[in-house]
Amino acid sequence: MRAGVCPGRCLTLPVRFDALVTPIRHTVGVFLVRVLLPDRPGSLGAVATAMGQAQADIMAVEIVEKYEGYAIDDFMVELPTGVAADALITACESEPDVEVVWVSHYPEAWGLQADVDVLNAMTEDPEHAEEILTSQAPAVFRVSWAVLVDLSAGTVLACSETAPDLDSTGIDALGPLDELRAAELPDGWIPGWGETLIAVAPLRRDAAIVLARRGGPEFIKSELARLRHLAALAG
């Protein structure tokens, strides 16, 4: 029986990535492009110029994480009709030492003020801060879905749209929920669902939030740090 829908591995650098592209039905729309580039003056501008030559309109850029000599940046771009997402990979990797980690279709524009927006919403309604963080997590962290789990009861307290309807068996399949961590769930972790990357953060004493991405990109340390920070404020 196919799982219903809920009502209502970290990077070690430097490495060589094979860029992953999620299945895309249309070339019109917004795309998330995660890029590994040298952490030196001019690299970001060179990548932006290369994307422009591929006819990409850059809507936002965020420095996700920095390592010794390297950085990971997320670009939110819009492509015109007839331009394939593969063109972004070719354009970016034409620059020296630049590699595309991930390209995926993104359903709507993403703002750099997402953390601020969710903090404001939680401040205005502190009694429902955990539910607010859960419902807004897909936009804040660019994930597929999120669930808020009651650890003592083993039930889902709240979820974002498109989250699976998890029973006790599905919750057990998520693994330990009492510590900050990232993990990969195998194909078939619940019936009808494929490989899923998750990030877990405890909230209050007996609850945890779980973020999930179907396919990728992987959760990296800076994203876990953001999750821990927001979870602490919500809890």
C-alpha positions in Angstrom: 0.0 0.0 0.0 1.4 3.4 -0.9 2.1 5.7 2.0 -0.4 8.5 2.4 0.3 12.2 2.7 0.2 13.9 6.1 -3.0 15.8 6.6 -3.4 19.4 7.4 25.4 12.7 4.6 27.7 15.7 5.3 30.2 16.9 2.7 33.9 16.4 3.2 35.9 18.7 0.9 37.6 18.9 -1.4 36.1 16.1 -3.5 34.9 15.5 -7.0 31.1 15.6 -7.3 28.9 14.3 -10.1 26.2 16.9 -10.5 22.7 15.6 -9.8 19.7 17.0 -11.6 16.2 16.2 -10.4 13.6 15.2 -12.9 12.3 18.4 -14.6 9.2 18.5 -16.7 9.5 22.1 -17.8 12.4 24.4 -18.5 10.5 27.5 -17.4 10.8 28.3 -13.7 13.1 28.7 -10.8 16.0 26.4 -10.0 18.2 25.9 -7.0 21.9 25.5 -8.1 24.4 24.5 -5.4 27.9 25.2 -6.5 31.3 24.4 -5.1 33.8 27.1 -6.0 37.3 28.3 -4.9 37.2 30.7 -1.9 39.1 33.5 -3.6 38.3 36.9 -5.0 36.5 36.9 -8.3 35.1 33.3 -8.1 31.6 34.3 -7.3 31.5 36.9 -10.0 32.9 34.5 -12.5 30.2 32.0 -11.8 27.5 34.6 -11.9 28.8 35.8 -15.3 28.8 32.2 -16.6 25.2 31.7 -15.5 24.3 35.0 -17.2 25.8 33.7 -20.4 23.5 30.6 -20.1 20.6 33.1 -20.0 20.0 32.5 -16.3 18.4 35.3 -14.3 20.0 35.2 -10.8 17.3 35.9 -8.2 19.3 35.3 -5.0 22.6 34.0 -3.8 23.5 32.6 -0.4 26.9 31.5 0.9 26.0 28.2 2.5 29.3 27.1 3.9 33.1 27.8 3.7 36.0 25.4 4.0 39.7 25.9 3.7 40.1 27.2 0.1 36.5 26.3 -1.0 33.0 27.6 -0.5 29.5 26.3 -1.2 27.0 28.8 -2.6 23.3 28.4 -3.4 22.0 30.3 -6.4 18.3 30.7 -7.1 17.9 31.3 -10.8 15.2 31.6 -13.4 15.6 30.1 -16.9 13.8 31.3 -20.0 11.7 29.0 -22.2 13.9 26.6 -24.2 16.9 26.7 -21.9 17.6 23.3 -20.2 18.9 23.1 -16.6 21.9 21.2 -18.0 23.1 24.4 -19.5 23.8 25.7 -16.0 26.1 22.9 -15.3 28.1 23.4 -18.5 28.3 27.1 -17.9 29.4 26.9 -14.3 31.9 24.1 -14.8 33.5 26.1 -17.7 35.1 28.1 -14.9 38.4 26.8 -13.4 37.9 24.7 -10.2 34.1 25.1 -10.1 31.8 22.2 -9.7 28.0 22.0 -9.6 26.9 19.8 -6.7 23.1 20.0 -7.3 20.5 21.4 -9.7 16.8 21.1 -8.9 13.6 22.7 -9.9 12.2 25.0 -7.2 8.5 25.7 -7.2 8.7 29.4 -6.2 11.1 32.2 -5.4 13.1 31.9 -2.2 14.0 34.9 -0.2 17.2 35.5 1.9 15.0 36.8 4.7 13.4 33.4 5.3 15.0 33.0 8.8 13.9 36.5 9.8 10.4 35.8 8.6 10.0 32.6 10.5 11.5 34.2 13.7 9.1 37.0 13.4 6.2 34.6 13.1 7.3 32.6 16.1 7.8 35.7 18.2 4.3 36.9 17.4 2.8 33.5 18.4 5.2 31.8 20.8 2.6 29.2 21.9 2.7 27.8 18.4 6.3 28.4 17.6 7.1 24.8 17.0 4.2 24.3 14.6 5.2 27.5 12.8 8.8 26.4 12.3 7.5 23.0 11.0 5.1 24.5 8.5 7.6 27.0 7.2 10.6 24.7 7.2 10.3 23.8 3.4 10.8 27.5 2.5 13.4 28.2 5.2 15.6 25.2 4.5 14.6 24.4 0.9 13.4 20.9 1.9 10.6 18.7 0.6 8.7 18.4 3.9 8.9 18.6 7.7 7.3 16.9 10.6 7.0 17.7 14.3 7.2 14.5 16.4 6.0 13.9 20.0 8.8 11.6 21.3 6.9 10.3 24.3 3.7 9.4 22.4 5.4 8.5 19.2 3.0 10.5 17.1 3.2 13.4 14.6 2.0 16.7 16.2 2.3 18.8 13.0 3.5 18.6 9.5 4.1 20.6 6.3 2.3 20.0 3.1 3.4 16.8 1.2 4.8 15.2 4.3 4.0 11.4 4.6 1.4 10.3 7.0 3.7 8.6 9.5 2.5 6.0 12.0 4.6 4.6 14.8 6.5 2.3 12.3 7.3 5.3 10.1 8.5 7.4 13.0 10.7 4.5 14.1 12.2 4.4 10.6 13.5 7.9 11.1 16.0 6.7 13.7 17.0 8.5 16.8 15.2 11.9 17.3 16.8 13.0 20.5 20.0 14.5 19.0 21.1 16.9 16.2 22.1 14.8 13.2 21.7 14.2 9.5 21.0 10.8 8.0 19.9 9.0 4.8 16.9 6.8 4.8 17.0 3.9 2.3 14.6 3.2 -0.6 11.4 1.8 0.9 11.9 3.2 4.4 8.2 3.4 4.3 6.1 1.9 1.5 6.0 4.0 -1.6 8.9 6.3 -0.7 12.4 6.3 -2.1 15.7 7.4 -0.6 15.3 10.4 1.6 17.8 12.7 3.3 16.8 13.9 6.7 18.0 16.4 9.4 16.8 16.0 13.0 16.8 18.5 15.8 15.3 18.1 19.3 12.9 20.9 20.3 11.5 20.9 23.8 11.9 18.1 26.2 9.8 15.5 24.3 9.6 16.7 20.7 11.8 16.9 17.7 11.6 18.4 14.2 12.6 16.3 11.2 13.4 17.9 7.8 13.5 15.8 4.6 14.8 16.1 1.1 13.9 13.5 -1.5 17.0 13.0 -3.5 19.1 15.9 -2.2 21.1 18.0 -1.8 22.7 16.6 1.4 22.4 18.5 4.6 25.7 20.2 5.5 27.1 21.4 8.9 26.0 25.0 8.5 22.4 23.9 7.7 22.4 21.7 10.9 23.6 24.7 12.9 20.8 26.9 11.5 18.3 24.2 12.3 19.7 23.8 15.9 19.4 27.6 16.4 15.9 27.9 15.2 14.8 24.8 17.0 16.2 26.2 20.3 14.3 29.4 19.8 11.1 27.6 19.0 11.4 25.2 21.9 
